[in-house]
Amino acid sequence: MKNPFRITRNRVAEILEVAKPGDKLSRDFDVALMVLIAVSVAAVVLDTIPAMAKRYGQILVAVEVFSVCVFTIEYLLRIWSCTAKPRYAHPVWGRLRYMFTPLLLIDLLAILPFYMPLFGADLLFIRSVRLFRLFRVFKLGRYADAFVLLVRVIQDKKEELLAATSMILFLLFISSGIMFYLERDAQPQTFMSILDALWWGVSTLTSVGYGDILPVTTEGRIVGGIVQILGVGLFALPAGVFAAGFTEAMARKRKPNVCPHCGKEVTWK
Protein backbone atom coordinates (compact mmCIF):
# COMPACT_ATOMS: atom_id res chain seq x y z
CA MET A 1 0.00 0.00 0.00
CA LYS A 2 1.35 3.39 -1.00
CA ASN A 3 2.02 5.95 1.69
CA PRO A 4 -0.28 9.00 1.11
CA PHE A 5 2.12 11.25 3.03
CA ARG A 6 5.05 10.27 0.83
CA ILE A 7 2.99 10.66 -2.33
CA THR A 8 1.90 14.15 -1.29
CA ARG A 9 5.45 15.14 -0.34
CA ASN A 10 6.86 13.88 -3.64
CA ARG A 11 4.17 15.68 -5.61
CA VAL A 12 4.81 18.95 -3.76
CA ALA A 13 8.53 18.59 -4.50
CA GLU A 14 7.75 18.07 -8.21
CA ILE A 15 5.52 21.15 -8.34
CA LEU A 16 8.09 23.35 -6.62
CA GLU A 17 10.88 22.33 -8.97
CA VAL A 18 11.17 23.47 -12.59
CA ALA A 19 8.27 21.92 -14.47
CA LYS A 20 8.87 18.75 -16.43
CA PRO A 21 7.30 18.36 -19.89
CA GLY A 22 3.58 17.63 -19.57
CA ASP A 23 3.26 18.73 -15.94
CA LYS A 24 0.73 21.55 -16.34
CA LEU A 25 0.26 22.26 -12.64
CA SER A 26 4.01 22.64 -12.05
CA ARG A 27 4.34 24.83 -15.14
CA ASP A 28 1.46 27.08 -14.02
CA PHE A 29 3.08 27.37 -10.59
CA ASP A 30 6.40 28.37 -12.18
CA VAL A 31 4.73 31.04 -14.32
CA ALA A 32 2.71 32.43 -11.40
CA LEU A 33 5.79 32.56 -9.17
CA MET A 34 7.86 34.31 -11.83
CA VAL A 35 5.13 36.93 -12.30
CA LEU A 36 4.93 37.46 -8.54
CA ILE A 37 8.71 37.85 -8.30
CA ALA A 38 8.67 40.45 -11.09
CA VAL A 39 5.78 42.37 -9.46
CA SER A 40 7.45 42.20 -6.04
CA VAL A 41 10.78 43.53 -7.34
CA ALA A 42 8.94 46.30 -9.22
CA ALA A 43 7.16 47.25 -5.99
CA VAL A 44 10.49 47.41 -4.14
CA VAL A 45 11.88 49.77 -6.81
CA LEU A 46 8.77 51.97 -6.86
CA ASP A 47 8.82 52.20 -3.07
CA THR A 48 12.15 54.07 -3.30
CA ILE A 49 10.50 56.86 -5.37
CA PRO A 50 8.99 59.33 -2.86
CA ALA A 51 6.12 60.40 -5.14
CA MET A 52 5.13 56.81 -5.91
CA ALA A 53 5.48 55.74 -2.27
CA LYS A 54 3.25 58.62 -1.15
CA ARG A 55 0.58 58.02 -3.78
CA TYR A 56 0.52 54.22 -3.93
CA GLY A 57 1.98 53.39 -0.52
CA GLN A 58 -0.91 51.17 0.59
CA ILE A 59 -0.86 49.19 -2.66
CA LEU A 60 2.90 48.70 -2.45
CA VAL A 61 2.59 47.53 1.15
CA ALA A 62 -0.16 45.09 0.16
CA VAL A 63 2.01 43.70 -2.64
CA GLU A 64 4.89 43.32 -0.19
CA VAL A 65 2.80 41.50 2.42
CA PHE A 66 1.18 39.20 -0.13
CA SER A 67 4.45 38.33 -1.87
CA VAL A 68 6.25 37.68 1.42
CA CYS A 69 3.43 35.36 2.54
CA VAL A 70 3.65 33.40 -0.71
CA PHE A 71 7.47 33.28 -0.64
CA THR A 72 7.41 32.16 3.01
CA ILE A 73 4.99 29.33 2.27
CA GLU A 74 7.08 28.34 -0.74
CA TYR A 75 10.25 28.39 1.37
CA LEU A 76 8.72 26.21 4.09
CA LEU A 77 7.27 23.77 1.56
CA ARG A 78 10.65 23.42 -0.11
CA ILE A 79 12.28 22.55 3.21
CA TRP A 80 9.47 20.13 4.06
CA SER A 81 9.50 18.32 0.70
CA CYS A 82 13.26 18.27 0.08
CA THR A 83 13.52 14.82 1.70
CA ALA A 84 11.97 13.46 -1.49
CA LYS A 85 15.40 13.89 -3.04
CA PRO A 86 17.84 11.08 -2.16
CA ARG A 87 20.58 13.61 -1.42
CA TYR A 88 18.50 15.22 1.34
CA ALA A 89 16.62 12.11 2.47
CA HIS A 90 17.53 12.40 6.16
CA PRO A 91 14.66 14.21 7.94
CA VAL A 92 16.99 16.45 9.98
CA TRP A 93 20.45 16.64 8.45
CA GLY A 94 19.06 16.50 4.94
CA ARG A 95 16.89 19.52 5.55
CA LEU A 96 19.74 21.41 7.21
CA ARG A 97 22.00 20.72 4.22
CA TYR A 98 19.25 21.84 1.86
CA MET A 99 18.69 25.08 3.80
CA PHE A 100 22.31 26.07 3.18
CA THR A 101 22.23 25.54 -0.58
CA PRO A 102 22.70 28.79 -2.58
CA LEU A 103 19.14 28.93 -3.94
CA LEU A 104 17.58 28.36 -0.51
CA LEU A 105 19.79 31.08 1.00
CA ILE A 106 18.56 33.43 -1.72
CA ASP A 107 14.97 32.46 -0.87
CA LEU A 108 15.67 33.23 2.79
CA LEU A 109 17.25 36.61 2.02
CA ALA A 110 14.20 37.48 -0.09
CA ILE A 111 11.87 37.26 2.91
CA LEU A 112 14.23 38.04 5.80
CA PRO A 113 13.85 41.88 5.77
CA PHE A 114 10.10 41.58 6.33
CA TYR A 115 10.55 39.64 9.58
CA MET A 116 13.51 41.55 11.03
CA PRO A 117 11.37 44.01 13.08
CA LEU A 118 9.81 41.03 14.88
CA PHE A 119 13.23 40.21 16.35
CA GLY A 120 13.80 43.71 17.70
CA ALA A 121 16.42 44.73 15.14
CA ASP A 122 17.39 48.40 15.21
CA LEU A 123 16.13 50.73 12.49
CA LEU A 124 19.54 51.26 10.85
CA PHE A 125 20.08 47.51 10.53
CA ILE A 126 16.59 47.02 9.09
CA ARG A 127 17.25 49.68 6.45
CA SER A 128 20.44 47.98 5.36
CA VAL A 129 18.85 44.53 5.28
CA ARG A 130 15.88 45.78 3.23
CA LEU A 131 18.27 45.85 0.27
CA PHE A 132 18.09 42.05 0.32
CA ARG A 133 14.54 42.30 -1.01
CA LEU A 134 16.10 42.84 -4.41
CA PHE A 135 17.56 39.34 -4.08
CA ARG A 136 14.13 38.12 -5.13
CA VAL A 137 15.15 38.70 -8.73
CA PHE A 138 17.73 35.92 -8.28
CA LYS A 139 14.88 33.53 -7.51
CA LEU A 140 14.20 33.67 -11.24
CA GLY A 141 17.52 31.94 -11.79
CA ARG A 142 15.87 28.69 -10.76
CA TYR A 143 13.76 28.87 -13.92
CA ALA A 144 16.30 30.41 -16.32
CA ASP A 145 18.38 28.16 -18.54
CA ALA A 146 20.87 31.00 -18.97
CA PHE A 147 21.51 31.11 -15.22
CA VAL A 148 22.11 27.35 -15.12
CA LEU A 149 24.41 27.66 -18.13
CA LEU A 150 26.37 30.48 -16.45
CA VAL A 151 26.88 28.43 -13.28
CA ARG A 152 28.03 25.47 -15.36
CA VAL A 153 30.53 27.62 -17.28
CA ILE A 154 31.96 29.02 -14.02
CA GLN A 155 32.32 25.49 -12.63
CA ASP A 156 33.99 24.21 -15.81
CA LYS A 157 36.35 27.18 -16.15
CA LYS A 158 37.07 27.93 -12.50
CA GLU A 159 40.82 27.15 -12.83
CA GLU A 160 41.23 29.48 -15.83
CA LEU A 161 39.16 32.22 -14.19
CA LEU A 162 41.17 31.90 -10.98
CA ALA A 163 44.43 32.19 -12.92
CA ALA A 164 43.20 35.28 -14.82
CA THR A 165 41.92 36.89 -11.61
CA SER A 166 45.24 36.21 -9.87
CA MET A 167 47.12 37.92 -12.71
CA ILE A 168 44.82 40.95 -12.53
CA LEU A 169 45.24 41.25 -8.75
CA PHE A 170 49.00 40.88 -9.07
CA LEU A 171 49.21 43.68 -11.64
CA LEU A 172 46.82 45.82 -9.58
CA PHE A 173 48.90 45.67 -6.39
CA ILE A 174 52.25 45.99 -8.15
CA SER A 175 51.19 48.98 -10.28
CA SER A 176 49.51 50.71 -7.32
CA GLY A 177 52.59 50.21 -5.15
CA ILE A 178 54.90 51.62 -7.84
CA MET A 179 52.59 54.59 -8.45
CA PHE A 180 52.46 55.34 -4.72
CA TYR A 181 56.25 55.61 -4.46
CA LEU A 182 56.47 57.69 -7.66
CA GLU A 183 53.69 60.17 -6.78
CA ARG A 184 53.67 60.45 -2.98
CA ASP A 185 56.10 63.39 -2.91
CA ALA A 186 54.40 65.26 -5.75
CA GLN A 187 50.85 64.59 -4.49
CA PRO A 188 50.98 63.78 -0.76
CA GLN A 189 47.27 64.49 -0.29
CA THR A 190 46.20 62.25 -3.18
CA PHE A 191 48.61 59.32 -2.87
CA MET A 192 48.70 59.14 0.92
CA SER A 193 49.06 55.35 0.99
CA ILE A 194 49.05 52.30 -1.23
CA LEU A 195 45.35 51.88 -0.40
CA ASP A 196 44.69 55.29 -1.97
CA ALA A 197 46.76 54.26 -4.97
CA LEU A 198 44.66 51.11 -5.31
CA TRP A 199 41.68 53.23 -6.32
CA TRP A 200 43.79 54.70 -9.11
CA GLY A 201 44.87 51.18 -10.07
CA VAL A 202 41.30 49.87 -10.28
CA SER A 203 40.01 52.78 -12.36
CA THR A 204 43.05 52.61 -14.65
CA LEU A 205 43.14 48.84 -15.17
CA THR A 206 39.43 48.79 -15.95
CA SER A 207 39.95 51.66 -18.43
CA VAL A 208 37.29 53.70 -16.63
CA GLY A 209 39.64 56.54 -15.76
CA TYR A 210 37.47 58.74 -13.53
CA GLY A 211 40.15 61.40 -13.46
CA ASP A 212 39.93 62.10 -9.72
CA ILE A 213 43.41 60.62 -9.17
CA LEU A 214 46.02 61.21 -11.87
CA PRO A 215 49.82 60.96 -11.98
CA VAL A 216 51.59 64.31 -12.49
CA THR A 217 55.23 63.22 -12.62
CA THR A 218 56.86 62.04 -15.83
CA GLU A 219 57.71 58.66 -14.36
CA GLY A 220 54.16 58.28 -13.03
CA ARG A 221 52.61 59.07 -16.42
CA ILE A 222 54.88 56.54 -18.14
CA VAL A 223 53.92 53.84 -15.65
CA GLY A 224 50.26 54.86 -15.93
CA GLY A 225 50.36 54.52 -19.71
CA ILE A 226 51.93 51.07 -19.47
CA VAL A 227 49.34 49.97 -16.93
CA GLN A 228 46.51 51.22 -19.15
CA ILE A 229 47.81 49.22 -22.12
CA LEU A 230 48.30 46.10 -20.00
CA GLY A 231 44.88 46.54 -18.42
CA VAL A 232 43.08 46.49 -21.77
CA GLY A 233 44.63 43.14 -22.65
CA LEU A 234 44.57 41.62 -19.18
CA PHE A 235 40.91 42.34 -18.49
CA ALA A 236 40.07 40.66 -21.80
CA LEU A 237 41.32 37.34 -20.40
CA PRO A 238 38.25 36.54 -18.23
CA ALA A 239 35.98 37.62 -21.09
CA GLY A 240 37.82 35.22 -23.40
CA VAL A 241 37.53 32.42 -20.85
CA PHE A 242 33.79 33.03 -20.50
CA ALA A 243 33.36 33.17 -24.28
CA ALA A 244 35.18 29.87 -24.73
CA GLY A 245 33.21 28.30 -21.90
CA PHE A 246 29.87 29.43 -23.32
CA THR A 247 30.84 28.14 -26.78
CA GLU A 248 31.73 24.73 -25.37
CA ALA A 249 28.60 24.57 -23.21
CA MET A 250 26.33 25.52 -26.11
CA ALA A 251 28.03 22.95 -28.33
CA ARG A 252 27.39 20.25 -25.72
CA LYS A 253 23.80 21.41 -25.36
CA ARG A 254 23.17 21.18 -29.10
CA LYS A 255 24.87 17.79 -29.38
CA PRO A 256 22.23 15.17 -30.25
CA ASN A 257 21.34 12.44 -27.78
CA VAL A 258 23.23 9.28 -28.70
CA CYS A 259 22.38 5.79 -27.51
CA PRO A 260 25.33 4.45 -25.47
CA HIS A 261 24.72 0.93 -26.82
CA CYS A 262 24.22 1.31 -30.57
CA GLY A 263 25.67 4.80 -31.08
CA LYS A 264 22.64 6.01 -33.03
CA GLU A 265 20.90 9.32 -32.45
CA VAL A 266 17.84 9.12 -30.19
CA THR A 267 14.84 11.09 -31.39
CA TRP A 268 11.87 11.83 -29.17
CA LYS A 269 8.34 11.93 -30.56
C-alpha positions as CSV (number, residue, x, y, z in Angstrom):
1,M,0.0,0.0,0.0
2,K,1.4,3.4,-1.0
3,N,2.0,5.9,1.7
4,P,-0.3,9.0,1.1
5,F,2.1,11.2,3.0
6,R,5.0,10.3,0.8
7,I,3.0,10.7,-2.3
8,T,1.9,14.2,-1.3
9,R,5.5,15.1,-0.3
10,N,6.9,13.9,-3.6
11,R,4.2,15.7,-5.6
12,V,4.8,18.9,-3.8
13,A,8.5,18.6,-4.5
14,E,7.8,18.1,-8.2
15,I,5.5,21.1,-8.3
16,L,8.1,23.3,-6.6
17,E,10.9,22.3,-9.0
18,V,11.2,23.5,-12.6
19,A,8.3,21.9,-14.5
20,K,8.9,18.8,-16.4
21,P,7.3,18.4,-19.9
22,G,3.6,17.6,-19.6
23,D,3.3,18.7,-15.9
24,K,0.7,21.6,-16.3
25,L,0.3,22.3,-12.6
26,S,4.0,22.6,-12.1
27,R,4.3,24.8,-15.1
28,D,1.5,27.1,-14.0
29,F,3.1,27.4,-10.6
30,D,6.4,28.4,-12.2
31,V,4.7,31.0,-14.3
32,A,2.7,32.4,-11.4
33,L,5.8,32.6,-9.2
34,M,7.9,34.3,-11.8
35,V,5.1,36.9,-12.3
36,L,4.9,37.5,-8.5
37,I,8.7,37.8,-8.3
38,A,8.7,40.5,-11.1
39,V,5.8,42.4,-9.5
40,S,7.5,42.2,-6.0
41,V,10.8,43.5,-7.3
42,A,8.9,46.3,-9.2
43,A,7.2,47.3,-6.0
44,V,10.5,47.4,-4.1
45,V,11.9,49.8,-6.8
46,L,8.8,52.0,-6.9
47,D,8.8,52.2,-3.1
48,T,12.1,54.1,-3.3
49,I,10.5,56.9,-5.4
50,P,9.0,59.3,-2.9
51,A,6.1,60.4,-5.1
52,M,5.1,56.8,-5.9
53,A,5.5,55.7,-2.3
54,K,3.3,58.6,-1.1
55,R,0.6,58.0,-3.8
56,Y,0.5,54.2,-3.9
57,G,2.0,53.4,-0.5
58,Q,-0.9,51.2,0.6
59,I,-0.9,49.2,-2.7
60,L,2.9,48.7,-2.4
61,V,2.6,47.5,1.2
62,A,-0.2,45.1,0.2
63,V,2.0,43.7,-2.6
64,E,4.9,43.3,-0.2
65,V,2.8,41.5,2.4
66,F,1.2,39.2,-0.1
67,S,4.4,38.3,-1.9
68,V,6.3,37.7,1.4
69,C,3.4,35.4,2.5
70,V,3.7,33.4,-0.7
71,F,7.5,33.3,-0.6
72,T,7.4,32.2,3.0
73,I,5.0,29.3,2.3
74,E,7.1,28.3,-0.7
75,Y,10.3,28.4,1.4
76,L,8.7,26.2,4.1
77,L,7.3,23.8,1.6
78,R,10.7,23.4,-0.1
79,I,12.3,22.6,3.2
80,W,9.5,20.1,4.1
81,S,9.5,18.3,0.7
82,C,13.3,18.3,0.1
83,T,13.5,14.8,1.7
84,A,12.0,13.5,-1.5
85,K,15.4,13.9,-3.0
86,P,17.8,11.1,-2.2
87,R,20.6,13.6,-1.4
88,Y,18.5,15.2,1.3
89,A,16.6,12.1,2.5
90,H,17.5,12.4,6.2
91,P,14.7,14.2,7.9
92,V,17.0,16.5,10.0
93,W,20.5,16.6,8.5
94,G,19.1,16.5,4.9
95,R,16.9,19.5,5.6
96,L,19.7,21.4,7.2
97,R,22.0,20.7,4.2
98,Y,19.2,21.8,1.9
99,M,18.7,25.1,3.8
100,F,22.3,26.1,3.2
101,T,22.2,25.5,-0.6
102,P,22.7,28.8,-2.6
103,L,19.1,28.9,-3.9
104,L,17.6,28.4,-0.5
105,L,19.8,31.1,1.0
106,I,18.6,33.4,-1.7
107,D,15.0,32.5,-0.9
108,L,15.7,33.2,2.8
109,L,17.3,36.6,2.0
110,A,14.2,37.5,-0.1
111,I,11.9,37.3,2.9
112,L,14.2,38.0,5.8
113,P,13.9,41.9,5.8
114,F,10.1,41.6,6.3
115,Y,10.6,39.6,9.6
116,M,13.5,41.6,11.0
117,P,11.4,44.0,13.1
118,L,9.8,41.0,14.9
119,F,13.2,40.2,16.3
120,G,13.8,43.7,17.7
121,A,16.4,44.7,15.1
122,D,17.4,48.4,15.2
123,L,16.1,50.7,12.5
124,L,19.5,51.3,10.9
125,F,20.1,47.5,10.5
126,I,16.6,47.0,9.1
127,R,17.2,49.7,6.4
128,S,20.4,48.0,5.4
129,V,18.9,44.5,5.3
130,R,15.9,45.8,3.2
131,L,18.3,45.9,0.3
132,F,18.1,42.0,0.3
133,R,14.5,42.3,-1.0
134,L,16.1,42.8,-4.4
135,F,17.6,39.3,-4.1
136,R,14.1,38.1,-5.1
137,V,15.2,38.7,-8.7
138,F,17.7,35.9,-8.3
139,K,14.9,33.5,-7.5
140,L,14.2,33.7,-11.2
141,G,17.5,31.9,-11.8
142,R,15.9,28.7,-10.8
143,Y,13.8,28.9,-13.9
144,A,16.3,30.4,-16.3
145,D,18.4,28.2,-18.5
146,A,20.9,31.0,-19.0
147,F,21.5,31.1,-15.2
148,V,22.1,27.3,-15.1
149,L,24.4,27.7,-18.1
150,L,26.4,30.5,-16.4
151,V,26.9,28.4,-13.3
152,R,28.0,25.5,-15.4
153,V,30.5,27.6,-17.3
154,I,32.0,29.0,-14.0
155,Q,32.3,25.5,-12.6
156,D,34.0,24.2,-15.8
157,K,36.4,27.2,-16.2
158,K,37.1,27.9,-12.5
159,E,40.8,27.2,-12.8
160,E,41.2,29.5,-15.8
161,L,39.2,32.2,-14.2
162,L,41.2,31.9,-11.0
163,A,44.4,32.2,-12.9
164,A,43.2,35.3,-14.8
165,T,41.9,36.9,-11.6
166,S,45.2,36.2,-9.9
167,M,47.1,37.9,-12.7
168,I,44.8,40.9,-12.5
169,L,45.2,41.3,-8.7
170,F,49.0,40.9,-9.1
171,L,49.2,43.7,-11.6
172,L,46.8,45.8,-9.6
173,F,48.9,45.7,-6.4
174,I,52.3,46.0,-8.1
175,S,51.2,49.0,-10.3
176,S,49.5,50.7,-7.3
177,G,52.6,50.2,-5.2
178,I,54.9,51.6,-7.8
179,M,52.6,54.6,-8.4
180,F,52.5,55.3,-4.7
181,Y,56.2,55.6,-4.5
182,L,56.5,57.7,-7.7
183,E,53.7,60.2,-6.8
184,R,53.7,60.5,-3.0
185,D,56.1,63.4,-2.9
186,A,54.4,65.3,-5.7
187,Q,50.8,64.6,-4.5
188,P,51.0,63.8,-0.8
189,Q,47.3,64.5,-0.3
190,T,46.2,62.3,-3.2
191,F,48.6,59.3,-2.9
192,M,48.7,59.1,0.9
193,S,49.1,55.3,1.0
194,I,49.0,52.3,-1.2
195,L,45.4,51.9,-0.4
196,D,44.7,55.3,-2.0
197,A,46.8,54.3,-5.0
198,L,44.7,51.1,-5.3
199,W,41.7,53.2,-6.3
200,W,43.8,54.7,-9.1
201,G,44.9,51.2,-10.1
202,V,41.3,49.9,-10.3
203,S,40.0,52.8,-12.4
204,T,43.0,52.6,-14.7
205,L,43.1,48.8,-15.2
206,T,39.4,48.8,-15.9
207,S,39.9,51.7,-18.4
208,V,37.3,53.7,-16.6
209,G,39.6,56.5,-15.8
210,Y,37.5,58.7,-13.5
211,G,40.1,61.4,-13.5
212,D,39.9,62.1,-9.7
213,I,43.4,60.6,-9.2
214,L,46.0,61.2,-11.9
215,P,49.8,61.0,-12.0
216,V,51.6,64.3,-12.5
217,T,55.2,63.2,-12.6
218,T,56.9,62.0,-15.8
219,E,57.7,58.7,-14.4
220,G,54.2,58.3,-13.0
221,R,52.6,59.1,-16.4
222,I,54.9,56.5,-18.1
223,V,53.9,53.8,-15.7
224,G,50.3,54.9,-15.9
225,G,50.4,54.5,-19.7
226,I,51.9,51.1,-19.5
227,V,49.3,50.0,-16.9
228,Q,46.5,51.2,-19.2
229,I,47.8,49.2,-22.1
230,L,48.3,46.1,-20.0
231,G,44.9,46.5,-18.4
232,V,43.1,46.5,-21.8
233,G,44.6,43.1,-22.7
234,L,44.6,41.6,-19.2
235,F,40.9,42.3,-18.5
236,A,40.1,40.7,-21.8
237,L,41.3,37.3,-20.4
238,P,38.3,36.5,-18.2
239,A,36.0,37.6,-21.1
240,G,37.8,35.2,-23.4
241,V,37.5,32.4,-20.8
242,F,33.8,33.0,-20.5
243,A,33.4,33.2,-24.3
244,A,35.2,29.9,-24.7
245,G,33.2,28.3,-21.9
246,F,29.9,29.4,-23.3
247,T,30.8,28.1,-26.8
248,E,31.7,24.7,-25.4
249,A,28.6,24.6,-23.2
250,M,26.3,25.5,-26.1
251,A,28.0,23.0,-28.3
252,R,27.4,20.3,-25.7
253,K,23.8,21.4,-25.4
254,R,23.2,21.2,-29.1
255,K,24.9,17.8,-29.4
256,P,22.2,15.2,-30.3
257,N,21.3,12.4,-27.8
258,V,23.2,9.3,-28.7
259,C,22.4,5.8,-27.5
260,P,25.3,4.4,-25.5
261,H,24.7,0.9,-26.8
262,C,24.2,1.3,-30.6
263,G,25.7,4.8,-31.1
264,K,22.6,6.0,-33.0
265,E,20.9,9.3,-32.5
266,V,17.8,9.1,-30.2
267,T,14.8,11.1,-31.4
268,W,11.9,11.8,-29.2
269,K,8.3,11.9,-30.6
